[in-house]
Amino acid sequence: MIVLAAAAFMSLGLINLGFGHGWWRGQLWRLAIGFPLLLLYAYVEMPPLVFPQAIVFLLIPLVPNAAYSLLLAARSAVMSRRIVSIRRGPPALPYLIALGACGLFALGLAAAPVLDASGLRDVADVSVSNALPPRADLQHVRVVPQESAEFAGNKVVGQLGTYYRVGDFNVQAERGKLVWVAPLEFNGLVQWLSRRTSPGVIVVDAENPDAPAELRRRAPMRYVPSARLNENLYRHVYLTYGAEQILETTLQLDADGNPRYLATLGRPTIGWSGQRVTGVVLVDPDTGAMTHYARDEFARLPPWVSRVYPPDLALSYNQWFGAYVHGLWNYLIVKRDVHVPARPEVFGLLAGGRFVWFVDHTSPESDQSMTGFTYMDSLEGTLVYYTSSGGEFNSRGAEDAVASNPIVRQGRLLPTQPILYNAFGQNTWVVPLVANTGKYQTLALVQAANGHVVVGSAASRSPQQDAFAQYAAFLGVVHAPPAVAGVRRGGVIERIATAGSTVYFTLRGERRVYAADASGDPRALLARSGDRVEFALEPGPEQGVAAVRDFTDGALAR
């Protein structure tokens, strides 16, 4: 058991270095007091037992052990009415040597990332490209920021809020689309003792701000981050894999939409820094069953696993690669070719069908222009630095350009989550606009080359589609992708019914049901069976009711 192994290792710091009369009695006394405390420390704090870094944990028992021994020596000196030199006589010298050795080792670990900055740079697997990134699929653009996901998620907890709170949201890919997912966490110890399991997770569509948040209840989840004792998710993984660092635990959805936890394991390579991913552990939150995949087995990971590398590690890779391009002294003094992330966070998105981490880079002077940007594969850890955007607006500049737009200023909207996409062959910033509550309002697009801003109409059926349509018109794009222009369809109505301002109908020869919103154009309510109609499909799933717009009835046009 890793807790017992960690406590046993740290017990080396309890050694009695006063090798004289009564040594064994003194050693037993130290172990009797210290070992239970070390067991408790290892169980509560869960220190990673990675070597040689774990040697510094010997300082935890060694410092009080040395202090206790020195006090005993001073007490003996006073009682015997003799002056004893701490420098020349035992037991002071052995303890001082042990403390000095462990202390110097700890300082060496702390200094290693500074002394070997070039080694940190080489940890990341980086390639450089002057091409544009993969063209964005505008049906799978991340337009819902985390603030909006939290706003929507908190609205569906209901009566469960007595016992549970919404946990941390993380973005991921589920069946080819981006979603936000958060577990229901216990509100505290009493709630955990009374319930012991979490009822489910909150799922929020990251691509469609109009989609309602979903409280997804499947099998009860016993192993979650807010559980206590051995049911705490982090401790559950640590008790088996504590010989490695647990870099992150994330909630992900499997192929059937069931929640699963994924723990990323790693090891530091330069002091306590320079982490490399060494494996992942898949955890069933209901039963606690765990499946381990080593780094060279990632090809066998289930297809539903969308992210392995944690976002903070992805950001560190970007910092090391850009800052230490020519070493530490160049970064501190000359700054030749140095570039750093423009913001202290990375954003997850779909690019070329893969889930990647994105961050833009700028000069160390923090101006508003890009030197480039990176897409990092969240499964493999490979990082591509795109330099085609050099000199274009960076994320800070894009946010400032949107914030100064009259529509945005008048509506008191807040720009957030700027992400760069290749839209219509142009580097384009996608910037959601939210109210001060976090609720999504509309979408702004910024051409990175010159800072031109378009803002989708908040009054339109789909503000994001309106924004892309305006942007396409500005660029002179004649044939916009389906997510913008919509796929034109037509046919003869076979069956039709209305519910409020929504018109439902089918076409002859088809079984699919279409829905048209007549609130903006009531003429759709006058359509009848046998009328020939045309319309544009809204982006959406292939099955189920298909939303349409631009509905025209040929019978009414005559």
PABA-430242 format. One record per residue (C-alpha): z negated, y, x; residue number from 1. Coordinates in Angstrom, 3 decimals. Last residue first. Layout:
<pts>
((Z, Y, X), NUM)
...
</pts>
This chain:
<pts>
((56.561, 33.824, -48.422), 558)
((53.646, 34.092, -45.991), 557)
((51.194, 32.517, -48.429), 556)
((53.127, 29.252, -48.535), 555)
((53.406, 29.182, -44.718), 554)
((49.630, 29.185, -44.303), 553)
((48.345, 30.527, -40.991), 552)
((45.114, 29.576, -39.194), 551)
((44.627, 31.419, -35.894), 550)
((41.576, 29.241, -35.241), 549)
((40.682, 25.548, -35.431), 548)
((37.532, 23.427, -35.097), 547)
((38.142, 19.679, -34.877), 546)
((35.767, 17.427, -36.824), 545)
((34.979, 14.244, -34.898), 544)
((36.745, 12.657, -31.935), 543)
((38.731, 14.277, -29.114), 542)
((35.852, 16.498, -28.163), 541)
((36.217, 20.286, -28.105), 540)
((38.413, 23.208, -27.128), 539)
((39.536, 25.091, -30.268), 538)
((42.824, 23.937, -31.714), 537)
((45.386, 26.542, -32.734), 536)
((46.797, 26.691, -36.263), 535)
((49.861, 26.132, -38.393), 534)
((50.090, 25.327, -42.078), 533)
((52.539, 23.793, -44.555), 532)
((51.018, 23.809, -48.035), 531)
((51.019, 20.483, -49.931), 530)
((47.317, 20.596, -50.821), 529)
((46.222, 24.189, -51.244), 528)
((45.318, 27.137, -49.045), 527)
((43.632, 30.076, -50.826), 526)
((40.391, 29.812, -48.805), 525)
((42.433, 30.406, -45.624), 524)
((43.276, 33.840, -47.019), 523)
((39.612, 34.772, -46.484), 522)
((40.313, 35.906, -42.873), 521)
((37.234, 36.622, -40.757), 520)
((34.829, 34.448, -42.720), 519)
((37.542, 31.816, -43.229), 518)
((36.393, 29.488, -40.411), 517)
((38.851, 26.595, -40.222), 516)
((37.760, 22.937, -39.962), 515)
((40.055, 19.986, -39.219), 514)
((39.513, 16.332, -40.138), 513)
((41.485, 13.655, -38.256), 512)
((43.145, 10.853, -40.192), 511)
((46.719, 11.984, -39.643), 510)
((49.992, 11.165, -41.410), 509)
((49.707, 14.073, -43.787), 508)
((47.232, 16.633, -42.501), 507)
((43.513, 16.817, -43.263), 506)
((41.421, 19.740, -44.452), 505)
((38.029, 21.434, -44.262), 504)
((37.761, 25.159, -45.031), 503)
((34.561, 26.920, -43.944), 502)
((33.353, 30.069, -45.716), 501)
((30.884, 28.238, -47.916), 500)
((31.994, 24.614, -48.021), 499)
((35.657, 24.263, -48.899), 498)
((37.849, 21.218, -49.503), 497)
((41.384, 20.145, -48.591), 496)
((43.419, 16.937, -48.647), 495)
((47.035, 16.387, -47.610), 494)
((47.891, 19.659, -45.909), 493)
((51.367, 19.622, -44.361), 492)
((51.691, 20.025, -40.618), 491)
((51.095, 22.209, -37.595), 490)
((49.398, 22.287, -34.216), 489)
((49.259, 24.847, -31.454), 488)
((46.968, 23.870, -28.536), 487)
((44.648, 26.748, -27.727), 486)
((45.578, 29.891, -25.769), 485)
((42.434, 30.004, -23.657), 484)
((41.002, 26.487, -23.278), 483)
((44.551, 25.152, -23.669), 482)
((45.676, 26.836, -20.426), 481)
((47.496, 30.174, -20.669), 480)
((51.256, 30.325, -20.726), 479)
((52.335, 33.891, -20.016), 478)
((49.770, 34.893, -17.411), 477)
((50.227, 38.605, -16.826), 476)
((46.996, 38.935, -14.870), 475)
((45.542, 41.364, -17.418), 474)
((46.725, 39.128, -20.269), 473)
((45.025, 36.117, -18.687), 472)
((41.829, 38.143, -18.295), 471)
((41.886, 39.205, -21.924), 470)
((42.394, 35.586, -23.021), 469)
((39.632, 34.432, -20.663), 468)
((37.215, 36.959, -22.158), 467)
((38.184, 36.024, -25.719), 466)
((37.595, 32.389, -24.869), 465)
((34.139, 33.278, -23.595), 464)
((33.358, 35.356, -26.663), 463)
((34.195, 32.465, -29.031), 462)
((34.303, 33.430, -32.702), 461)
((34.675, 37.075, -31.772), 460)
((31.939, 39.657, -32.347), 459)
((30.568, 39.399, -28.779), 458)
((33.991, 40.496, -27.513), 457)
((34.543, 39.074, -24.066), 456)
((34.073, 41.467, -21.177), 455)
((36.772, 42.095, -18.583), 454)
((35.996, 43.477, -15.136), 453)
((38.348, 44.400, -12.268), 452)
((36.465, 44.005, -8.960), 451)
((39.518, 44.142, -6.686), 450)
((39.998, 40.679, -5.126), 449)
((37.086, 38.976, -6.888), 448)
((38.577, 39.497, -10.349), 447)
((35.464, 39.744, -12.480), 446)
((34.967, 37.916, -15.764), 445)
((32.257, 38.783, -18.287), 444)
((30.883, 36.462, -20.948), 443)
((28.979, 37.114, -24.160), 442)
((25.543, 37.221, -25.759), 441)
((23.406, 34.322, -24.467), 440)
((19.718, 34.603, -25.310), 439)
((17.494, 35.212, -22.255), 438)
((15.031, 37.435, -24.108), 437)
((16.321, 40.506, -22.246), 436)
((19.713, 39.797, -23.764), 435)
((22.247, 37.733, -21.816), 434)
((25.614, 38.265, -20.161), 433)
((27.293, 35.342, -18.410), 432)
((29.206, 36.122, -15.180), 431)
((32.268, 34.075, -14.202), 430)
((33.606, 35.514, -10.953), 429)
((37.277, 34.848, -10.371), 428)
((39.163, 33.808, -7.245), 427)
((42.696, 33.886, -8.634), 426)
((45.183, 31.037, -9.197), 425)
((44.807, 31.250, -12.985), 424)
((41.045, 30.720, -12.618), 423)
((39.736, 29.463, -9.271), 422)
((36.053, 29.752, -10.011), 421)
((33.184, 31.756, -8.494), 420)
((29.793, 31.637, -10.193), 419)
((27.616, 34.652, -11.088), 418)
((24.401, 33.403, -12.777), 417)
((23.225, 36.578, -14.512), 416)
((24.411, 39.881, -15.952), 415)
((21.888, 41.586, -18.264), 414)
((22.994, 43.291, -21.455), 413)
((21.786, 46.687, -22.589), 412)
((24.607, 46.770, -25.162), 411)
((25.711, 50.227, -24.049), 410)
((25.451, 49.255, -20.381), 409)
((27.459, 46.092, -20.862), 408)
((30.195, 47.812, -22.850), 407)
((30.296, 50.688, -20.340), 406)
((30.725, 48.337, -17.320), 405)
((28.223, 49.250, -14.589), 404)
((26.342, 45.955, -14.909), 403)
((29.593, 44.005, -14.547), 402)
((30.492, 45.709, -11.265), 401)
((26.908, 45.307, -9.999), 400)
((26.951, 41.590, -10.796), 399)
((30.311, 41.160, -9.043), 398)
((29.076, 43.055, -5.984), 397)
((26.014, 40.850, -5.760), 396)
((28.150, 37.721, -6.160), 395)
((30.592, 38.758, -3.424), 394)
((33.614, 40.965, -3.982), 393)
((36.562, 40.091, -1.735), 392)
((36.731, 40.699, 2.019), 391)
((37.134, 37.008, 2.888), 390)
((38.034, 35.014, -0.223), 389)
((40.410, 32.638, 1.557), 388)
((37.548, 31.508, 3.825), 387)
((36.480, 28.402, 1.896), 386)
((33.612, 26.486, 3.546), 385)
((33.640, 22.838, 2.450), 384)
((30.342, 20.894, 2.543), 383)
((29.888, 17.137, 2.540), 382)
((26.547, 16.007, 1.076), 381)
((28.007, 12.828, -0.395), 380)
((26.590, 13.040, -3.906), 379)
((26.113, 16.791, -4.404), 378)
((29.477, 17.626, -2.865), 377)
((28.995, 21.088, -1.404), 376)
((31.368, 23.903, -2.389), 375)
((31.050, 26.862, -0.045), 374)
((31.958, 30.534, -0.050), 373)
((33.688, 33.015, 2.241), 372)
((33.048, 36.204, 4.189), 371)
((32.333, 37.928, 0.920), 370)
((31.870, 41.617, 0.267), 369)
((28.910, 43.443, -1.250), 368)
((26.955, 44.199, 1.921), 367)
((23.953, 42.157, 3.023), 366)
((23.942, 43.277, 6.680), 365)
((23.854, 39.622, 7.738), 364)
((27.462, 39.297, 6.494), 363)
((28.239, 37.491, 3.250), 362)
((28.430, 33.947, 1.964), 361)
((28.930, 32.607, -1.573), 360)
((27.020, 29.665, -2.990), 359)
((28.214, 26.604, -4.899), 358)
((26.724, 23.128, -5.291), 357)
((29.178, 20.475, -6.450), 356)
((29.631, 18.026, -9.327), 355)
((33.033, 16.390, -8.962), 354)
((35.963, 16.455, -11.420), 353)
((38.009, 18.787, -9.218), 352)
((35.187, 21.290, -9.313), 351)
((32.323, 20.917, -11.790), 350)
((29.415, 23.292, -11.311), 349)
((25.920, 23.552, -9.811), 348)
((24.671, 26.920, -8.596), 347)
((22.932, 27.644, -5.292), 346)
((20.026, 29.992, -4.700), 345)
((18.685, 32.571, -2.239), 344)
((21.643, 34.969, -2.631), 343)
((24.523, 36.096, -0.397), 342)
((24.252, 32.978, 1.758), 341)
((24.571, 33.918, 5.451), 340)
((27.406, 34.724, 7.815), 339)
((27.343, 35.071, 11.617), 338)
((30.699, 35.309, 13.401), 337)
((29.071, 37.289, 16.247), 336)
((25.502, 38.275, 15.350), 335)
((24.820, 39.703, 18.875), 334)
((21.018, 39.809, 18.729), 333)
((19.111, 37.402, 16.470), 332)
((21.970, 35.170, 15.312), 331)
((23.560, 35.101, 18.777), 330)
((20.183, 34.212, 20.220), 329)
((19.754, 31.306, 17.787), 328)
((23.050, 29.491, 18.313), 327)
((26.741, 30.238, 17.889), 326)
((27.161, 29.246, 14.217), 325)
((23.389, 29.473, 13.811), 324)
((23.345, 31.704, 10.719), 323)
((26.235, 30.171, 8.787), 322)
((25.610, 26.444, 9.210), 321)
((21.835, 26.727, 9.113), 320)
((21.818, 28.886, 5.977), 319)
((24.356, 26.747, 4.130), 318)
((22.488, 23.543, 4.969), 317)
((19.267, 25.211, 3.790), 316)
((20.896, 26.113, 0.452), 315)
((22.014, 22.508, -0.039), 314)
((18.473, 21.375, 0.794), 313)
((17.104, 23.728, -1.868), 312)
((19.669, 22.439, -4.376), 311)
((18.641, 18.798, -3.883), 310)
((21.310, 16.315, -2.674), 309)
((21.648, 13.443, -5.141), 308)
((23.580, 14.818, -8.106), 307)
((25.909, 13.333, -10.716), 306)
((24.590, 9.799, -11.145), 305)
((26.547, 8.571, -14.196), 304)
((28.904, 6.492, -12.042), 303)
((26.067, 4.145, -11.025), 302)
((25.458, 4.229, -7.249), 301)
((27.347, 1.524, -5.356), 300)
((29.226, 3.979, -3.111), 299)
((25.813, 5.394, -2.193), 298)
((25.012, 2.198, -0.305), 297)
((25.173, 3.653, 3.227), 296)
((22.417, 6.124, 2.303), 295)
((20.128, 3.373, 1.028), 294)
((19.917, 2.676, -2.699), 293)
((16.561, 1.751, -4.225), 292)
((16.029, 0.580, -7.808), 291)
((12.704, 1.291, -9.525), 290)
((11.133, -0.063, -12.724), 289)
((8.567, 2.391, -14.123), 288)
((8.805, 0.847, -17.592), 287)
((9.619, 3.916, -19.703), 286)
((10.592, 6.460, -17.041), 285)
((13.114, 3.995, -15.522), 284)
((13.319, 5.178, -11.925), 283)
((16.394, 5.337, -9.687), 282)
((15.471, 5.702, -5.997), 281)
((17.706, 7.492, -3.529), 280)
((18.368, 7.081, 0.172), 279)
((18.305, 8.556, 3.664), 278)
((19.090, 12.215, 2.987), 277)
((18.860, 14.219, 6.196), 276)
((16.250, 16.903, 6.702), 275)
((16.665, 19.354, 9.576), 274)
((13.074, 20.573, 9.407), 273)
((9.607, 19.142, 10.112), 272)
((10.441, 19.046, 13.807), 271)
((14.181, 18.507, 14.068), 270)
((15.267, 15.295, 12.286), 269)
((13.216, 15.396, 9.085), 268)
((13.649, 12.302, 6.896), 267)
((14.958, 11.873, 3.368), 266)
((14.457, 10.338, -0.046), 265)
((15.932, 11.676, -3.296), 264)
((14.114, 10.544, -6.438), 263)
((16.235, 10.007, -9.568), 262)
((14.679, 9.856, -13.000), 261)
((16.448, 8.323, -15.981), 260)
((16.911, 9.695, -19.487), 259)
((19.178, 7.753, -21.855), 258)
((22.582, 9.232, -22.694), 257)
((24.298, 5.842, -22.710), 256)
((26.015, 6.401, -19.339), 255)
((22.744, 7.605, -17.811), 254)
((21.179, 11.044, -18.173), 253)
((19.400, 12.671, -15.242), 252)
((15.860, 13.931, -14.620), 251)
((15.350, 15.036, -11.062), 250)
((12.819, 14.188, -8.345), 249)
((13.265, 15.962, -5.024), 248)
((12.823, 15.622, -1.263), 247)
((10.502, 12.618, -1.276), 246)
((9.919, 12.263, 2.465), 245)
((9.911, 8.710, 3.782), 244)
((7.144, 6.183, 4.490), 243)
((5.836, 6.986, 1.027), 242)
((8.443, 4.735, -0.607), 241)
((6.305, 2.373, -2.681), 240)
((3.210, 4.412, -3.571), 239)
((5.287, 7.572, -3.216), 238)
((7.591, 6.678, -6.126), 237)
((4.704, 6.283, -8.587), 236)
((2.984, 9.299, -7.005), 235)
((5.986, 11.537, -7.770), 234)
((6.282, 10.191, -11.329), 233)
((2.601, 10.538, -12.212), 232)
((1.738, 7.296, -13.974), 231)
((-0.482, 6.217, -11.080), 230)
((-2.974, 9.016, -11.748), 229)
((-1.756, 11.748, -14.087), 228)
((1.428, 12.518, -16.021), 227)
((3.035, 15.936, -15.508), 226)
((5.935, 14.682, -13.354), 225)
((6.907, 11.915, -15.820), 224)
((6.340, 8.152, -15.837), 223)
((5.425, 7.112, -19.393), 222)
((8.641, 8.134, -21.140), 221)
((8.946, 6.880, -24.706), 220)
((12.299, 5.123, -25.346), 219)
((14.867, 7.503, -26.866), 218)
((14.307, 10.878, -28.456), 217)
((16.822, 13.590, -27.647), 216)
((15.769, 17.035, -28.804), 215)
((19.165, 18.707, -28.853), 214)
((19.952, 22.388, -28.345), 213)
((22.586, 23.700, -30.731), 212)
((26.163, 24.254, -29.504), 211)
((27.137, 27.930, -29.707), 210)
((26.653, 28.537, -25.965), 209)
((29.317, 25.928, -25.141), 208)
((29.649, 24.951, -21.476), 207)
((26.024, 24.340, -20.430), 206)
((25.236, 22.315, -23.563), 205)
((21.452, 22.009, -23.890), 204)
((19.586, 18.692, -23.784), 203)
((15.799, 18.582, -24.302), 202)
((14.090, 15.307, -23.390), 201)
((11.995, 12.636, -25.059), 200)
((8.712, 11.525, -26.620), 199)
((6.497, 11.827, -23.514), 198)
((3.905, 9.090, -23.114), 197)
((0.121, 8.966, -22.501), 196)
((-0.681, 10.648, -25.851), 195)
((-4.447, 11.392, -25.936), 194)
((-5.122, 11.213, -22.189), 193)
((-1.988, 13.224, -21.406), 192)
((-2.949, 15.905, -23.936), 191)
((-6.427, 16.154, -22.436), 190)
((-5.040, 16.456, -18.913), 189)
((-2.637, 19.272, -19.719), 188)
((0.390, 20.484, -21.681), 187)
((2.247, 17.226, -21.095), 186)
((5.910, 17.553, -20.198), 185)
((8.961, 17.264, -22.467), 184)
((11.779, 16.652, -20.038), 183)
((14.563, 19.143, -19.270), 182)
((18.355, 18.722, -19.238), 181)
((21.099, 21.359, -19.017), 180)
((24.596, 20.061, -19.604), 179)
((27.961, 20.172, -17.866), 178)
((30.776, 17.954, -19.110), 177)
((32.447, 14.866, -17.646), 176)
((30.346, 12.242, -19.373), 175)
((27.123, 14.061, -18.521), 174)
((27.308, 16.359, -15.501), 173)
((24.168, 18.070, -14.281), 172)
((22.063, 21.219, -14.628), 171)
((18.303, 21.107, -14.240), 170)
((15.735, 22.497, -16.650), 169)
((12.050, 22.458, -15.693), 168)
((9.702, 21.129, -18.343), 167)
((9.475, 22.094, -22.010), 166)
((5.869, 21.909, -23.153), 165)
((4.002, 19.101, -24.878), 164)
((0.885, 18.374, -26.922), 163)
((0.689, 21.132, -29.493), 162)
((4.320, 22.048, -28.824), 161)
((5.330, 18.796, -30.524), 160)
((5.102, 20.682, -33.802), 159)
((8.411, 22.391, -33.071), 158)
((9.996, 21.645, -29.677), 157)
((13.430, 22.814, -30.818), 156)
((13.190, 26.560, -30.137), 155)
((11.954, 26.246, -26.542), 154)
((15.233, 24.620, -25.579), 153)
((17.381, 27.514, -26.766), 152)
((15.578, 30.177, -24.726), 151)
((15.256, 27.822, -21.729), 150)
((18.988, 27.088, -21.826), 149)
((19.699, 30.811, -22.173), 148)
((17.660, 31.619, -19.077), 147)
((19.332, 28.747, -17.212), 146)
((22.751, 30.273, -17.697), 145)
((25.304, 29.028, -20.263), 144)
((28.854, 29.747, -19.056), 143)
((29.497, 26.775, -16.767), 142)
((33.238, 26.228, -17.046), 141)
((34.349, 22.860, -18.377), 140)
((37.149, 23.761, -20.801), 139)
((38.492, 26.189, -18.233), 138)
((39.274, 23.352, -15.852), 137)
((39.080, 25.319, -12.626), 136)
((41.756, 24.993, -9.958), 135)
((40.358, 23.302, -6.851), 134)
((39.273, 25.836, -4.199), 133)
((41.876, 28.173, -2.713), 132)
((43.057, 27.385, 0.792), 131)
((41.611, 28.750, 4.049), 130)
((39.511, 25.631, 4.596), 129)
((36.549, 24.922, 6.894), 128)
((34.750, 21.571, 7.129), 127)
((30.995, 21.057, 7.230), 126)
((28.798, 17.940, 7.545), 125)
((25.400, 19.657, 7.747), 124)
((22.960, 18.660, 10.501), 123)
((25.074, 20.423, 13.142), 122)
((23.692, 23.882, 12.429), 121)
((20.130, 22.546, 12.659), 120)
((20.934, 21.203, 16.129), 119)
((22.229, 24.624, 17.137), 118)
((18.837, 26.048, 16.154), 117)
((17.105, 23.741, 18.628), 116)
((14.377, 26.023, 20.002), 115)
((13.684, 27.572, 16.613), 114)
((13.791, 24.309, 14.665), 113)
((11.558, 22.691, 17.355), 112)
((8.886, 25.415, 17.325), 111)
((6.882, 24.030, 14.400), 110)
((7.126, 20.476, 15.736), 109)
((6.055, 21.668, 19.191), 108)
((3.123, 23.561, 17.691), 107)
((1.967, 20.362, 15.976), 106)
((2.280, 18.467, 19.283), 105)
((0.304, 21.174, 21.059), 104)
((-2.434, 20.890, 18.437), 103)
((-2.542, 17.118, 18.687), 102)
((-2.923, 17.274, 22.481), 101)
((-5.411, 20.139, 22.397), 100)
((-7.592, 18.463, 19.789), 99)
((-7.624, 15.222, 21.772), 98)
((-8.456, 17.060, 25.024), 97)
((-11.192, 19.080, 23.326), 96)
((-12.632, 15.919, 21.857), 95)
((-12.652, 14.129, 25.209), 94)
((-14.314, 17.171, 26.896), 93)
((-17.139, 17.673, 24.422), 92)
((-18.745, 14.208, 24.559), 91)
((-19.412, 14.289, 27.420), 90)
((-20.430, 16.638, 30.201), 89)
((-18.721, 19.267, 32.277), 88)
((-17.397, 21.833, 29.822), 87)
((-20.191, 21.578, 27.281), 86)
((-22.742, 22.353, 29.987), 85)
((-26.122, 20.924, 28.913), 84)
((-29.205, 23.104, 29.010), 83)
((-32.324, 20.976, 28.651), 82)
((-35.163, 21.256, 26.183), 81)
((-34.593, 17.643, 25.036), 80)
((-34.446, 18.807, 21.420), 79)
((-32.136, 21.691, 22.246), 78)
((-29.668, 19.567, 24.215), 77)
((-29.651, 16.831, 21.585), 76)
((-28.861, 19.379, 18.892), 75)
((-25.989, 20.816, 20.960), 74)
((-24.508, 17.342, 21.452), 73)
((-24.838, 16.563, 17.758), 72)
((-23.142, 19.850, 16.904), 71)
((-20.299, 18.960, 19.280), 70)
((-19.870, 15.599, 17.575), 69)
((-19.732, 17.133, 14.090), 68)
((-17.176, 19.753, 15.157), 67)
((-15.040, 17.079, 16.827), 66)
((-15.081, 14.888, 13.706), 65)
((-14.395, 17.920, 11.496), 64)
((-11.259, 18.703, 13.578), 63)
((-10.165, 15.079, 14.066), 62)
((-10.125, 14.168, 10.373), 61)
((-7.265, 16.528, 9.369), 60)
((-5.901, 16.821, 12.926), 59)
((-4.649, 13.233, 12.733), 58)
((-2.129, 14.466, 10.162), 57)
((-0.177, 15.978, 13.074), 56)
((0.838, 12.463, 14.101), 55)
((2.860, 12.175, 10.876), 54)
((5.788, 13.966, 12.553), 53)
((6.421, 10.995, 14.882), 52)
((6.882, 9.352, 12.489), 51)
((7.186, 9.647, 8.716), 50)
((4.122, 8.842, 6.605), 49)
((4.772, 11.467, 3.955), 48)
((1.414, 12.937, 2.822), 47)
((0.505, 12.028, -0.787), 46)
((-1.928, 14.901, -1.509), 45)
((-4.111, 13.116, -4.095), 44)
((-3.952, 9.503, -2.909), 43)
((-3.929, 10.351, 0.806), 42)
((-6.839, 12.780, 0.384), 41)
((-8.895, 10.250, -1.607), 40)
((-8.319, 7.570, 1.000), 39)
((-9.197, 10.078, 3.727), 38)
((-12.473, 10.856, 1.945), 37)
((-13.244, 7.137, 1.655), 36)
((-12.514, 6.765, 5.424), 35)
((-14.634, 9.716, 6.576), 34)
((-18.179, 8.902, 5.503), 33)
((-18.373, 5.191, 6.282), 32)
((-15.908, 5.562, 9.142), 31)
((-17.933, 8.270, 10.877), 30)
((-21.196, 6.336, 10.421), 29)
((-19.603, 3.127, 11.715), 28)
((-18.441, 4.943, 14.839), 27)
((-21.872, 6.463, 15.471), 26)
((-23.545, 3.060, 15.177), 25)
((-20.970, 1.564, 17.544), 24)
((-21.485, 4.281, 20.159), 23)
((-25.309, 4.046, 20.131), 22)
((-25.621, 4.250, 23.927), 21)
((-22.459, 5.619, 25.428), 20)
((-18.793, 6.187, 24.687), 19)
((-18.936, 9.580, 22.957), 18)
((-15.340, 9.535, 21.816), 17)
((-16.203, 8.317, 18.325), 16)
((-12.877, 7.819, 16.617), 15)
((-12.459, 9.566, 13.299), 14)
((-8.966, 10.873, 14.112), 13)
((-7.745, 7.287, 14.233), 12)
((-8.776, 7.220, 10.581), 11)
((-5.522, 9.092, 9.848), 10)
((-3.629, 5.823, 10.340), 9)
((-5.955, 3.842, 8.071), 8)
((-5.746, 6.524, 5.364), 7)
((-1.939, 6.535, 5.508), 6)
((-1.777, 2.719, 5.419), 5)
((-4.200, 2.550, 2.486), 4)
((-2.171, 5.122, 0.561), 3)
((1.089, 3.327, 1.462), 2)
((0.000, 0.000, 0.000), 1)
</pts>
